[in-house]
Amino acid sequence: MADRLHLKFGMAKEVALDDPKCIEIYRRYRALRTGVGLLNGDDTPEAKLLLCELIDALGGRIVNEWTGETMTKEAAKRYVMGR
C-alpha cells in the first residue's frame, strides 16, 4: 500500500501510511489533536507544523478531500497553514 493523506478543513481527514517515519509523525500529530484543537475544530500551530512535516516526508498521494484532486506538497502545506 502506498502512503496516502487526505486533507479537509486544513487537517488530516484520512491517512494510509506504511513508512515508519510517517507513522511516527502522524502519531505525534494525533496526540496534539486530542486537546483544545479537537474541541474547537482547529489544529494548534504545533499540530499544523507536524502535519507539514508529514507532508514533506510522505512519498505517496496527497488528496484534497473536497475535490478529490491530488495536491502538490507545497499546495498542501499552504492549505494546512491557512494561506
C-alpha positions, 0 to 999 in steps of 0.5 A, spaced: 500 500 500 502 506 498 502 512 503 496 516 502 493 523 506 487 526 505 486 533 507 479 537 509 478 543 513 486 544 513 487 537 517 488 530 516 481 527 514 484 520 512 491 517 512 494 510 509 501 510 511 506 504 511 513 508 512 515 508 519 517 515 519 510 517 517 507 513 522 511 516 527 509 523 525 502 522 524 502 519 531 505 525 534 500 529 530 494 525 533 496 526 540 496 534 539 489 533 536 486 530 542 486 537 546 483 544 545 484 543 537 479 537 537 474 541 541 474 547 537 475 544 530 482 547 529 489 544 529 494 548 534 500 551 530 504 545 533 499 540 530 499 544 523 507 544 523 507 536 524 502 535 519 507 539 514 512 535 516 508 529 514 507 532 508 514 533 506 516 526 508 510 522 505 512 519 498 505 517 496 498 521 494 496 527 497 488 528 496 484 534 497 478 531 500 473 536 497 475 535 490 478 529 490 484 532 486 491 530 488 495 536 491 502 538 490 506 538 497 507 545 497 499 546 495 498 542 501 502 545 506 499 552 504 492 549 505 494 546 512 497 553 514 491 557 512 494 561 506 
